[in-house]
Amino acid sequence: MSTNNQFPPEDPDNFSRRGSDHFRPKRKHHRVLWTILFMLLILLAGGSAWAYHAYNDAKDTFNETYQTGSTNKLRNVSSQLKKGKPISILLLGTDTGALGRKDVGRTDTIIVATVNPKKEKVTLTSIPRDTMVTIKGDSLSQDKINAAYTIGGASTAVSTVQSLLDVPIDFYAIVNMGGLEKMVDAVGGVDVTPPLTFKYGAANVTKGKKVHLNGKQALSYSRMRHSDPKGDYGRQTRQRQIIEKLIMKAVSLGSVTRYKSILKSISGNMKTDLTFNDMLTIASKYSDASHHLKSQHLQGTSTMVNGVDYEVASNTELKKVSNSIRKALGIKDSTKFTTDADNSSTTTSSDTTGTTDTTGGYGGTQQGPTQAPAGY
């Protein structure tokens, strides 16, 4: 059964579409949507705890989560899985309640997770919700990346991320906010050491002091943004912190009852193009990947365009993040992003003056940060 959770807005700076070329303020619902845990519980916990003792329950649950679609696969993902090669999963979160509703909302949690079984490593790369991109099918000259799912569903979100970062996305998973509290409670809560002191909602934490959080507290802990001097980037850090702790807690669980509770929390709250057989393959071949966890994010520069705030990532930053993800996937560096440094000039990751329009690798075209792309 799905849960339609609504929370009071924390800030008014979200934008929704009105007509084809205008934005209007919208009530803010910070979506801390824990797609990553739902998926990595399957990816990393290993098959023994649930595949044998709760196989039928798991199969029924995940058959319900499967969603067919027209996502453009840039490589043979079946071959990747069978050979146990590194894979990528785009993790998206929306706060619209039960998935399948007409109002699909925006995805303010956007994470590219790479799972490399050979190196026993999982890498989580956050993409800021306000990152400026061009979205296929969008009539505007530019948009925020969190609108891609609203405009064209999972396939558009996947293609937008692939084009932005020039990396292949093998699978996707979408989760709504309703399952978060149940999921965290299903694993018995998590322990975190806060990077700052704050009180927000159910969370009341002190910098450097380890605290145990239940589902409601974990949600509040991960939603707070304005009291963090790093703003949305600080929130992303806390999101990934919770995710990592949840993964480690999940893989240590041996109780079938726990896993059944987790499966119950997923029902109605997740959609993915991973089949149940895909999940079984992942559980058997990728279970050691949780041994090492790495977190990073795409760093942009705050820029006002036509009265709208965006995060604009320079080509230098895009190239750095792209190559980091590619390395985790075991593929060669991108040749897509041309930077001033490539032309024997000095540049930094915060540079927003150069423009380029090149092609190469897995993505389409990506123009420079001060010039909105004309399309794919």
N, C-alpha and C positions, 0 to 999 in steps of 0.2 A: 504494500500500500504506500502510495506516495504521500508526501507531506508538503503543504504549501506554506512555507515560512515567510513571514514578512517582518522586516526590521525597520525601525525609524531611520530616516536618512541622516547620514553623517555630514554630507556637504551637498551643495546644489550644483556642482560643476559637471554633472553628467549631461549629455546631449542626446536627443532622439530626433528622428527625421520628421520634418513637416513639409509636405510637398516634395519636390525634387531638388531644391537648392537652398533650403533654409534649415537652420538648427533652432531648437528652442530648449530652454532649461527643463530638466526632468528630475523628479524626486530621485535621490541617490540611494541605492541599495548596494552596499559594498558586498561583492560576491566572493566569499572565500570558499571556493568550491573544490572539493577534495577529490577530483577525478584521479589524481596521482595515486592516492592510497588505494582507492577501489581497484585500480589496475595492478598496482605493484603488490598488493596482497596476493594476487593471482600469479604475477610474474615471479615473485621472490620468496613467497612462503613455502614453496615446494609443494608437490602434489600429494604427498603422503597423508597429510592431516585431513584433507577434505576430499581428494579425488577417490579415495578408497572407502572412507567411512561415511562420507556424505555426498557421494558421487551423484546420485539422482537429484538431490536437492540443489546441488551446484549446477547440474545440467539444466534443470528447469528454470532456475534463476537467470542463468546467462543466455539461455535461448531467448528469454524475454528481452534481454538487453540488446540483442543483435539487431542492427539496423543496416539494411542494404542501402546503397547509394551510388552515385556516379563519381566518387572521388577519383581524381586522376593519379594513379599509381605511377611513379617515375622509375620503378624498378620491380623486379619479380619478387614480391614479398613472400610468396610461398617457398621459393627457393632459399631465401634468407633464413626463414624459420627452420626448414628441414635441415639445413647445414649448420644451424646454430650460430649464424653470423649476427653482428650487431644490428639492432633495429631501433626505429624511432617511433614515438607515439606522441601525437599532439593532444594535450590535455586542456580541455575547455570547461569553464564553469559559467552557469547562468542561474539567475535567481527567480525564474518565472513559475516555480512550483513544479507540478507534474510535467515531465517531458512529453512533447506531442501537442501542447497547447498552441493555439494560433499565435499568441503573443510570445515569440521565442526569446525576446530580450537580447541584451548584449552580453558578451563574454569578457568580464573584467579580469578573470584569471586565465592566463594564456601561458602554458609551459610546454616546452619541447623536452621530452624525456628520452634520453638515449640509454639503451641497455646493452652493455658489452660483456658477454659471458666469458670470453677469453681473458680479458683484463679484470674480470670480476668487479665491474664498475658501472654505476648508474650516474648519469649527469643530468641535472635539472637546469634548464635555461629559461628564465622568465622573460617575457616580452611585455613591456609596459602597455597598459590598455590604451593610452593616448598616442601611441606611435603612429606617425603619419604615413599612410600608404595610399596607393590607388587600388580600388577593389573592382574586380571584373563585374560588370553589370551595374555598377554605380554610376549615376549620371553626374555626380559631382567631380570636380577636378582632383580632390583629395578627400580622405576620410580618416577616421581613427580606426585602428585595427580591430578594436572590440566591436565594430559594426559589421564586420565581414560575415559573421554567423547570422546576424539579423537579416542581412541583404540576400544571402544565398545559401544559408544552411552550412552543414559540415563541409561539403565539397568546396564552397567558396572560402571558408576559413582555412582549409588545408592549402588550397592553391595560393592564397594570399601570403601565408607564412612561407611556403616553398619559394615564392618569388622574392619575398623580402630578404630571406636569409640564404637563398641558393643552397638549400639542403633538401633531400628527399624525406617526405613524411610517409611512413609505412602504414600507420594506423592512426585512428583518432578515438577519443573517448570524451563524452559530454556528460556532465553531472550537474544536477541542480542542488541548490543550497539545502533542500529539505533533508538530505541524508547525512549531513555533516555530524550533527549532534549524536545521532544514533550510531554512526560509524565509530566515532571517538569513544563513546561509551561502550561499544561492543568490544573494544580492545582493552577496556579497563582504564581509559584515560592515559595521559602522557605527562612526562616530566620534562620541563624546559628550563633553561637559564636565560632570563630576559636580558636583552642588550640595553634596556632603558627602563626607567620607572614610570609607570602610568596607571591610571584607573579609567577603564572604559567598559561600559556594560557590565557583564559578569566578571570581567577580568580586573584584578587588583594586584599588580606585580611590582617587584623591586629589582632594580638593576643588579645583576650578578648573584641574586638569590634564587636557587633552584625552587621551582614550584610545581605542584601536581595540578593538572588542568583536566576537568571533565569536558564533555562535549560542548556545553553551553559556554564555558569559560574559554575553551580553545577557539571557538568561533569569534568571541569578542576580542580575544588576544590578537587574532589575525586580521580583524577588520579595521582596527584603529589606524588612522593615518595622520590626522592634523596635529596630534601631539608629538609626532615623530619628526625630529629635525630633518630627516631624509625624505619625508613625505611618502609618496607611493613606493619609492625604492626601499625605504625602511620596512614598509608593509610587506613587500615582496620577500624581503629577507626573513621576516617572521613567518610568512607562509611556508617558505621552504624549510625553515627550522622545524615547524610543526610536522610537516610532511616527513622529514627525515626521522624524527623521533617516532612517528607513527609506523613507519616502515620497520624500524628496528624492533619496536614493540610487537608488531604483527608477526615477524619472522620468528620470534621467541615463543609464540603461543603454541601449546600442544593440545589444547582442549578442543574437541570437536564441537562442543557446545558454543565456544567462542566463535568458531568459524560459521556455525549456523546463524549466530546473531549477526555476524558481518554480512552474510548472504542476505538476510532479511532486511538489513539496512540499505542494501543496494537496490532491492526490488522497487521498480517504478522511478528510481532516481538516476539511472544511468542508461546511456545509449552509446554503442560502439560498433565499429565494423570488424572487430575481432570475433570470430566464431568460437564456439565452445571448444572445438578441436584445436583451433589456434592456441587457445589458452592452455589446453593440456600440453601441447608441444612446448610452449613457453615455460610452463611449470617444470617440465622434465629437463629442459636444456639450459635454462637461464637462472636457475635458483641460486647460483653462487654470486650473481651480480650484485647482491646487496652488501657484499663485504666492504665495498668502498663507495661512498656517496660524495658527489661534488656538486656544488651549487654555483650558479653565475647568473648574470642578467645582461640584457642589451641596454647600454647606457645611451640615453638621448639628451638633447638640450632643449629646454623649454622655449617654445617659439609661438608667437601669436600670428595666426594667419586668418585674415578676414574676420577678426573678432573671436576666433576660436583658439583655445590653447591646445598645442600639440607637443609631443616629445619627438624631436627629429634626430635620428641617428645618422652620423656621418658615414661616408663610405669606408673610412678607416675602421670605425667601430663595427660596422656590418661585416667587413672582411675578417676582422679578428674573431667575432662570434661565429661566423659561418665556418671558418677553418677549425675552430675549437670543436664544433659539433661534428664536422666532417672527420676530424681525427678520432673522435669517439666512435664514429661509425666505420672507421677503417677505410675511408675513401680519400682520394687526393684533394689538395687544397683547391679552393674556388679560383677561377680565372675571371670571374664576373666583375669584381669591384676594382675600378681603377682609382687610385688615390694620388694625392700630390707626392707622397713618399715614393710611389712607384715611378714618378717622373723626376726623381732626384731632388725633390723639394721637401721642405719640412712641413709636417702636419701633425695634429694631435687628434685624439678621439673626440674632442669637443668642437672640432672645426666644423663650421656649418656654411662655409663660403663656396666650396668647390662643387661642381656638378659633373656628372658623367652619365653616359648612356651606353652601356656595354652589355654583351650577352655572353653566356658560357655556363658550363656546369649543368646543374639540374634545374635552375630557375629560369625565369623569363627575362624581362628587362627591369632595371632599377635605376632611376635617375637620381641625381644628387639631392641632398637634403633641402636645398632652398628652391628647388624647382619641382612642382608636383608632376608625377609621371602622367603620361597621356593615356596609358593603358597597357595591357599585356600584348 
